[in-house]
Amino acid sequence: MLAAGVCNELFNIFNCRPLDSDHEVLLMDYTVDCRTSQHQTCLIVAGVMIVLFALGTPVALGVLMLRRVQEYSGSSDSDRFVARRVADEQKISDLEAADAIRDVTTGREYSFLVNAFK
């Protein structure tokens, strides 16, 4: 996923290696001195971006999924009709049929998130 790759690169900004008592360099680029104010500013920006990517992405997707669940709970007459037909054909309850239809629809909409977890 994109957020994981971005976070990995951002965490590299925190990975410094001491050379001696006066010099500390960035492990991924030895030309960057970790004790400069410029690098300290980069650490702050990287920290904010890590929070945005690592926490913001899942929270935003969670909010979108909760909104979708609320939309599903207010089903229309046509949704109930389809669930009734599925229930009759599969010999299951209307509620089970409605849940199965919701699961299939949700799986299609959010498959890019869950397909990696098999």
N, CA, C and O of each residue as an XYZ file, in Angstrom:
472
protein
N       0.825     -1.164      0.000
C       0.000      0.000      0.000
C       0.884      1.248      0.000
O       1.999      1.236      0.522
N       0.385      2.281     -0.573
C       1.142      3.517     -0.719
C       1.534      4.115      0.631
O       2.669      4.558      0.808
N       0.604      4.129      1.577
C       0.881      4.755      2.883
C       2.037      4.052      3.593
O       2.853      4.706      4.242
N       2.111      2.739      3.475
C       3.196      2.003      4.140
C       4.549      2.382      3.544
O       5.513      2.565      4.288
N       4.641      2.504      2.241
C       5.896      2.893      1.596
C       6.312      4.302      1.963
O       7.488      4.575      2.203
N       5.335      5.194      2.003
C       5.621      6.584      2.384
C       6.113      6.631      3.825
O       7.089      7.318      4.125
N       5.447      5.908      4.716
C       5.857      5.899      6.129
C       7.251      5.312      6.291
O       8.036      5.817      7.094
N       7.577      4.269      5.556
C       8.926      3.692      5.636
C       9.988      4.724      5.272
O      11.008      4.838      5.952
N       9.748      5.465      4.213
C      10.708      6.496      3.805
C      10.783      7.612      4.848
O      11.865      8.130      5.127
N       9.659      7.975      5.413
C       9.654      9.030      6.433
C      10.386      8.581      7.694
O      11.083      9.380      8.319
N      10.236      7.320      8.073
C      10.955      6.819      9.248
C      12.465      6.833      9.023
O      13.227      6.969      9.980
N      12.910      6.695      7.771
C      14.348      6.748      7.483
C      14.956      8.100      7.844
O      16.155      8.184      8.111
N      14.154      9.149      7.857
C      14.654     10.478      8.211
C      15.085     10.521      9.675
O      15.916     11.349     10.046
N      14.537      9.647     10.507
C      14.878      9.597     11.933
C      16.096      8.718     12.211
O      16.592      8.693     13.337
N      16.579      8.006     11.212
C      17.648      7.024     11.392
C      19.014      7.665     11.145
O      19.487      7.727     10.010
N      19.631      8.134     12.208
C      20.944      8.788     12.115
C      22.027      7.909     12.736
O      21.753      7.069     13.593
N      23.242      8.119     12.291
C      24.384      7.333     12.781
C      25.465      8.280     13.277
O      25.916      9.153     12.536
N      25.882      8.112     14.522
C      26.961      8.982     15.024
C      28.310      8.564     14.430
O      28.653      7.382     14.402
N      29.063      9.557     13.959
C      30.404      9.289     13.438
C      31.454      9.558     14.513
O      32.378      8.768     14.704
N      31.302     10.661     15.198
C      32.161     10.998     16.333
C      31.357     11.918     17.248
O      30.145     12.050     17.073
N      31.994     12.541     18.198
C      31.246     13.361     19.157
C      30.638     14.613     18.526
O      29.707     15.189     19.089
N      31.143     15.046     17.368
C      30.655     16.271     16.743
C      29.771     16.044     15.520
O      29.106     16.973     15.063
N      29.754     14.829     14.986
C      29.038     14.582     13.733
C      28.100     13.383     13.850
O      28.436     12.327     14.386
N      26.926     13.611     13.326
C      25.933     12.547     13.234
C      25.286     12.685     11.858
O      24.798     13.759     11.505
N      25.281     11.603     11.083
C      24.816     11.686      9.701
C      23.598     10.787      9.512
O      23.374      9.830     10.253
N      22.833     11.131      8.501
C      21.666     10.345      8.132
C      22.142      9.040      7.502
O      22.996      9.052      6.616
N      21.602      7.936      7.950
C      22.061      6.634      7.477
C      21.811      6.442      5.985
O      22.615      5.802      5.308
N      20.723      6.978      5.463
C      20.424      6.805      4.041
C      21.170      7.802      3.148
O      21.212      7.623      1.931
N      21.762      8.856      3.741
C      22.518      9.835      2.960
C      23.555     10.487      3.874
O      23.224     11.373      4.662
N      24.790     10.053      3.768
C      25.852     10.521      4.662
C      26.197     11.999      4.481
O      26.957     12.550      5.277
N      25.662     12.644      3.461
C      25.936     14.075      3.281
C      25.042     14.945      4.165
O      25.270     16.149      4.278
N      24.028     14.346      4.791
C      23.096     15.102      5.629
C      23.547     15.002      7.083
O      23.644     13.909      7.641
N      23.820     16.155      7.687
C      24.198     16.210      9.101
C      22.918     16.283      9.935
O      22.108     17.194      9.764
N      22.747     15.329     10.827
C      21.518     15.239     11.634
C      21.434     16.297     12.723
O      20.378     16.458     13.336
N      22.488     17.003     12.975
C      22.480     17.987     14.055
C      22.192     19.408     13.572
O      22.281     20.352     14.358
N      21.858     19.572     12.328
C      21.552     20.906     11.811
C      20.090     21.247     12.078
O      19.260     20.363     12.288
N      19.794     22.529     12.066
C      18.407     22.973     12.265
C      17.539     22.565     11.071
O      16.339     22.334     11.226
N      18.135     22.479      9.899
C      17.393     22.059      8.712
C      16.886     20.616      8.883
O      15.743     20.310      8.541
N      17.742     19.741      9.412
C      17.315     18.363      9.629
C      16.274     18.289     10.733
O      15.348     17.483     10.648
N      16.402     19.109     11.764
C      15.407     19.132     12.837
C      14.032     19.541     12.299
O      13.008     19.002     12.720
N      14.021     20.497     11.367
C      12.769     20.899     10.724
C      12.200     19.733      9.916
O      10.992     19.496      9.926
N      13.063     19.018      9.226
C      12.619     17.851      8.451
C      12.028     16.779      9.371
O      11.073     16.099      8.994
N      12.586     16.627     10.567
C      12.051     15.658     11.525
C      10.624     16.024     11.934
O       9.766     15.150     12.052
N      10.378     17.295     12.146
C       9.036     17.740     12.522
C       8.051     17.488     11.390
O       6.958     16.967     11.611
N       8.445     17.860     10.180
C       7.580     17.640      9.012
C       7.334     16.144      8.811
O       6.208     15.735      8.531
N       8.369     15.336      8.951
C       8.223     13.881      8.786
C       7.288     13.317      9.851
O       6.467     12.449      9.556
N       7.405     13.798     11.077
C       6.522     13.328     12.143
C       5.062     13.633     11.854
O       4.190     12.787     12.055
N       4.802     14.841     11.382
C       3.427     15.223     11.031
C       2.914     14.351      9.888
O       1.775     13.886      9.919
N       3.750     14.132      8.888
C       3.322     13.320      7.742
C       3.097     11.860      8.140
O       2.195     11.210      7.612
N       3.898     11.344      9.055
C       3.696      9.974      9.531
C       2.336      9.861     10.209
O       1.596      8.903      9.987
N       2.015     10.857     11.043
C       0.711     10.841     11.709
C      -0.407     10.900     10.671
O      -1.390     10.166     10.775
N      -0.263     11.771      9.670
C      -1.297     11.891      8.643
C      -1.469     10.594      7.852
O      -2.597     10.152      7.632
N      -0.371      9.984      7.425
C      -0.464      8.768      6.621
C      -0.807      7.546      7.468
O      -1.687      6.766      7.102
N      -0.125      7.374      8.587
C      -0.307      6.162      9.387
C      -1.636      6.145     10.134
O      -2.234      5.084     10.308
N      -2.097      7.299     10.573
C      -3.370      7.358     11.291
C      -4.501      7.912     10.431
O      -5.634      7.438     10.505
N      -4.192      8.902      9.627
C      -5.227      9.561      8.824
C      -5.852      8.665      7.782
O      -7.065      8.718      7.575
N      -5.068      7.854      7.126
C      -5.596      6.976      6.077
C      -6.594      5.964      6.650
O      -7.708      5.867      6.136
N      -6.236      5.208      7.694
C      -7.220      4.269      8.231
C      -8.456      4.951      8.833
O      -9.569      4.439      8.710
N      -8.261      6.098      9.478
C      -9.407      6.806     10.055
C     -10.346      7.281      8.951
O     -11.563      7.132      9.064
N      -9.791      7.849      7.893
C     -10.624      8.323      6.783
C     -11.383      7.171      6.132
O     -12.571      7.303      5.835
N     -10.713      6.047      5.908
C     -11.393      4.898      5.320
C     -12.440      4.332      6.272
O     -13.497      3.881      5.830
N     -12.162      4.352      7.568
C     -13.148      3.894      8.543
C     -14.400      4.755      8.525
O     -15.515      4.240      8.603
N     -14.217      6.069      8.423
C     -15.359      6.986      8.354
C     -16.172      6.708      7.094
O     -17.402      6.677      7.143
N     -15.492      6.506      5.966
C     -16.208      6.194      4.726
C     -16.996      4.894      4.841
O     -18.129      4.807      4.369
N     -16.401      3.895      5.464
C     -17.097      2.619      5.614
C     -18.287      2.745      6.569
O     -19.329      2.134      6.332
N     -18.148      3.524      7.640
C     -19.280      3.725      8.553
C     -20.436      4.447      7.861
O     -21.602      4.124      8.084
N     -20.106      5.412      7.032
C     -21.161      6.094      6.264
C     -21.882      5.109      5.359
O     -23.106      5.152      5.230
N     -21.115      4.219      4.730
C     -21.706      3.230      3.831
C     -22.605      2.257      4.611
O     -23.668      1.871      4.125
N     -22.181      1.865      5.808
C     -23.003      0.970      6.632
C     -24.319      1.657      6.985
O     -25.368      1.014      6.978
N     -24.281      2.946      7.291
C     -25.510      3.677      7.593
C     -26.427      3.732      6.381
O     -27.648      3.655      6.520
N     -25.842      3.865      5.186
C     -26.655      3.856      3.971
C     -27.322      2.496      3.778
O     -28.478      2.423      3.362
N     -26.604      1.432      4.078
C     -27.163      0.089      3.922
C     -28.292     -0.176      4.913
O     -29.246     -0.887      4.598
N     -28.180      0.398      6.113
C     -29.200      0.124      7.125
C     -30.544      0.741      6.751
O     -31.588      0.239      7.167
N     -30.534      1.795      5.991
C     -31.780      2.403      5.518
C     -32.148      1.844      4.154
O     -32.137      2.569      3.160
N     -32.476      0.553      4.102
C     -32.723     -0.097      2.818
C     -34.067      0.334      2.236
O     -34.992      0.691      2.966
N     -34.152      0.294      0.923
C     -35.360      0.693      0.214
C     -36.247     -0.530     -0.041
O     -35.881     -1.658      0.290
N     -37.417     -0.284     -0.633
C     -38.335     -1.381     -0.949
C     -37.720     -2.343     -1.962
O     -37.911     -3.556     -1.870
N     -36.979     -1.795     -2.929
C     -36.366     -2.674     -3.934
C     -35.289     -3.562     -3.305
O     -35.125     -4.714     -3.709
N     -34.551     -3.030     -2.312
C     -33.547     -3.844     -1.618
C     -34.210     -4.989     -0.856
O     -33.720     -6.118     -0.859
N     -35.327     -4.682     -0.208
C     -36.052     -5.722      0.520
C     -36.616     -6.768     -0.435
O     -36.638     -7.957     -0.118
N     -37.064     -6.330     -1.585
C     -37.593     -7.265     -2.589
C     -36.496     -8.210     -3.070
O     -36.712     -9.418     -3.162
N     -35.321     -7.661     -3.377
C     -34.199     -8.498     -3.828
C     -33.793     -9.468     -2.727
O     -33.541    -10.643     -2.993
N     -33.729     -8.989     -1.511
C     -33.376     -9.864     -0.390
C     -34.414    -10.967     -0.223
O     -34.058    -12.109      0.070
N     -35.671    -10.648     -0.403
C     -36.739    -11.647     -0.289
C     -36.590    -12.721     -1.356
O     -36.740    -13.909     -1.072
N     -36.295    -12.302     -2.587
C     -36.121    -13.285     -3.679
C     -34.922    -14.183     -3.428
O     -34.993    -15.397     -3.621
N     -33.800    -13.570     -2.990
C     -32.602    -14.355     -2.679
C     -32.905    -15.329     -1.545
O     -32.501    -16.491     -1.596
N     -33.612    -14.859     -0.526
C     -33.951    -15.711      0.616
C     -34.807    -16.894      0.176
O     -34.584    -18.023      0.612
N     -35.775    -16.638     -0.677
C     -36.628    -17.734     -1.164
C     -35.828    -18.753     -1.967
O     -36.001    -19.959     -1.792
N     -34.954    -18.267     -2.847
C     -34.173    -19.173     -3.692
C     -33.155    -19.975     -2.893
O     -32.926    -21.150     -3.177
N     -32.546    -19.347     -1.900
C     -31.499    -20.009     -1.122
C     -32.019    -20.680      0.148
O     -31.265    -21.331      0.871
N     -33.316    -20.514      0.408
C     -33.943    -21.093      1.603
C     -33.255    -20.616      2.895
O     -32.895    -21.404      3.770
N     -33.093    -19.291      2.964
C     -32.543    -18.662      4.155
C     -33.481    -17.529      4.553
O     -34.416    -17.208      3.820
N     -33.236    -16.924      5.709
C     -34.096    -15.826      6.155
C     -33.808    -14.556      5.351
O     -32.755    -14.414      4.729
N     -34.772    -13.645      5.384
C     -34.604    -12.361      4.689
C     -33.404    -11.590      5.236
O     -32.663    -10.963      4.480
N     -33.220    -11.642      6.553
C     -32.111    -10.929      7.179
C     -30.771    -11.493      6.719
O     -29.846    -10.734      6.429
N     -30.661    -12.814      6.651
C     -29.424    -13.432      6.171
C     -29.154    -13.061      4.719
O     -28.012    -12.807      4.339
N     -30.207    -13.030      3.913
C     -30.044    -12.657      2.505
C     -29.601    -11.197      2.379
O     -28.718    -10.883      1.582
N     -30.213    -10.308      3.165
C     -29.832     -8.887      3.125
C     -28.386     -8.715      3.569
O     -27.645     -7.927      2.981
N     -27.977     -9.454      4.611
C     -26.587     -9.384      5.073
C     -25.621     -9.884      4.005
O     -24.558     -9.296      3.806
N     -25.985    -10.965      3.318
C     -25.122    -11.509      2.265
C     -24.977    -10.522      1.112
O     -23.884    -10.341      0.576
N     -26.073     -9.892      0.737
C     -26.024     -8.895     -0.345
C     -25.149     -7.722      0.073
O     -24.348     -7.231     -0.722
N     -25.297     -7.267      1.320
C     -24.467     -6.164      1.822
C     -22.988     -6.554      1.827
O     -22.130     -5.758      1.446
N     -22.694     -7.785      2.260
C     -21.308     -8.242      2.297
C     -20.687     -8.289      0.909
O     -19.530     -7.910      0.729
N     -21.454     -8.754     -0.072
C     -20.938     -8.808     -1.450
C     -20.686     -7.403     -1.975
O     -19.653     -7.140     -2.591
N     -21.627     -6.505     -1.733
C     -21.471     -5.122     -2.193
C     -20.289     -4.448     -1.512
O     -19.499     -3.764     -2.162
N     -20.171     -4.638     -0.216
C     -19.048     -4.052      0.526
C     -17.728     -4.636      0.044
O     -16.751     -3.907     -0.132
N     -17.695     -5.937     -0.169
C     -16.477     -6.584     -0.665
C     -16.048     -6.032     -2.009
O     -14.855     -5.862     -2.262
N     -17.009     -5.752     -2.870
C     -16.684     -5.195     -4.180
C     -16.143     -3.777     -4.047
O     -15.190     -3.408     -4.734
N     -16.747     -2.981     -3.168
C     -16.338     -1.581     -3.023
C     -14.993     -1.431     -2.320
O     -14.230     -0.515     -2.627
N     -14.698     -2.332     -1.370
C     -13.492     -2.188     -0.562
C     -12.512     -3.341     -0.762
O     -11.684     -3.612      0.108
N     -12.604     -4.011     -1.893
C     -11.713     -5.153     -2.138
C     -10.248     -4.732     -2.188
O      -9.369     -5.518     -1.832
N      -9.976     -3.514     -2.620
C      -8.585     -3.043     -2.678
C      -7.956     -2.981     -1.289
O      -6.731     -2.998     -1.168
N      -8.774     -2.909     -0.241
C      -8.256     -2.878      1.119
C      -8.083     -4.271      1.721
O      -7.127     -4.531      2.451
N      -9.019     -5.155      1.404
C      -9.063     -6.431      2.108
C      -8.498     -7.611      1.334
O      -8.272     -8.667      1.924
N      -8.263     -7.470      0.036
C      -7.781     -8.610     -0.750
C      -6.412     -9.109     -0.312
O      -6.096    -10.285     -0.494
N      -5.603     -8.239      0.258
C      -4.269     -8.660      0.689
C      -4.331     -9.541      1.936
O      -3.370    -10.248      2.238
N      -5.439     -9.507      2.657
C      -5.573    -10.268      3.902
C      -6.367    -11.544      3.655
O      -7.574    -11.594      3.893
N      -5.677    -12.573      3.175
C      -6.338    -13.856      2.918
C      -5.740    -14.922      3.779
O      -6.159    -16.077      3.712
